[in-house]
């Protein structure tokens, strides 16, 4: 396994080339239900066609052929075919943990064998394996029930457990890095980051982490509404973070302004693996190789990125063209990582940067049962529609941060905090600002942190329970990616 410092030293001298997609590559084999079931699952009662990760077990020859084509084309980094190898996604096929473990470890071993083979053939160009963690098929920030915006069909702890399990199997299979990819919900990604941080700490390992988000349309936001800068602020707490980037949904032309923006704000290496343009009405990609290459060359000429590959619709020919464009670049032409801007960086759906030049920052305190009799009565009466309106009014009147507190003896503060934060997440005009989780009880603070996709503030922790407890809580808050008020 490569160390974080080793791969950073490589990136100081050259661009690293990612491989191409698995999904659209697999489609070209025109596989049928029998291909996905093979002999092992031939009597399985559920249709398995489309469960591409299952090919690691039943058709490893296809996965090997695809990945090898990318390595021959010049890819430095080859993925594991594990985008949906998590229990949340595989539960749709009624697969248990044993199968999920097998999908991950087998996918890692296939990629590992190929990477080692090509490293031996070209020792001057070592090849690396990144364990791919997809976003799952559920979102922790959006309710699937239009009539109940506070409902969630997946919670932070579920995601952490699932990601941790997958990482364990991927590492056992021999990956060098982990990538959280195609992130449409930053809360899902924060659960992945939390699992990765915990795994590194538990195992005493320094596994590099790559993060790649998805801008869903030309509004420049993720599916759950975050701007690109807000997304970056929300994930930058990751331990052993190597890079942050963008992939999928859009082609190079559409991604260009966001790649530029990310290059300026991210204080780690940046990556991009765009689609081959936008899909047509048949779901196919018409952008020519020359058009795709022109956008990659533009990114290189502007020194926007450090790691480049292809996503949906690209092929080994696209990866070969990327390799040709990058192989002779001098280190002087590479993107240099900018220094972090001073100040406090927070985010809701939008970014809030506070520094010595900032004006007075308004914190809305009316969603606090300790300070507002009106709000307390609304919560006691379960009148959540009016309670949400209190938060909305504060933002409309200029509050840049919303303080939320349910410390009242007759309330279940943990439940009320979780419920109210989920309700606010459904209100973009409120959720655009950062939230301040306010409680004297640690369990309430932690419950709140598990509900927020942005970078929040914890209000507060203190030394009243002793230095060791203070350190434990402070470090945990850091793992959740929040700022903190210390009393």
Secondary structure as UniProt FT lines:
FT   HELIX           4..11
FT   TURN            12..13
FT   STRAND          16..18
FT   HELIX           23..27
FT   TURN            28..29
FT   HELIX           33..37
FT   TURN            38..43
FT   TURN            49..50
FT   HELIX           52..54
FT   HELIX           55..58
FT   HELIX           60..73
FT   STRAND          77..79
FT   TURN            83..84
FT   HELIX           87..90
FT   HELIX           91..93
FT   HELIX           97..121
FT   TURN            122..124
FT   STRAND          128..133
FT   TURN            146..147
FT   TURN            149..150
FT   HELIX           156..173
FT   STRAND          177..183
FT   HELIX           186..203
FT   STRAND          208..213
FT   TURN            218..219
FT   TURN            223..224
FT   HELIX           228..235
FT   TURN            236..237
FT   TURN            239..240
FT   STRAND          241..251
FT   HELIX           252..265
FT   STRAND          269..275
FT   TURN            281..282
FT   HELIX           289..301
FT   TURN            302..303
FT   STRAND          307..310
FT   TURN            312..313
FT   HELIX           316..326
FT   TURN            327..328
FT   HELIX           331..333
FT   STRAND          344..347
FT   STRAND          351..354
FT   TURN            356..357
FT   STRAND          363..368
FT   TURN            369..371
FT   HELIX           373..380
FT   TURN            381..382
FT   HELIX           384..396
FT   TURN            397..398
FT   STRAND          401..405
FT   TURN            409..410
FT   HELIX           413..425
FT   HELIX           428..431
FT   STRAND          434..438
FT   HELIX           442..449
FT   TURN            450..451
FT   STRAND          457..461
FT   TURN            464..465
FT   HELIX           467..480
FT   STRAND          483..486
//
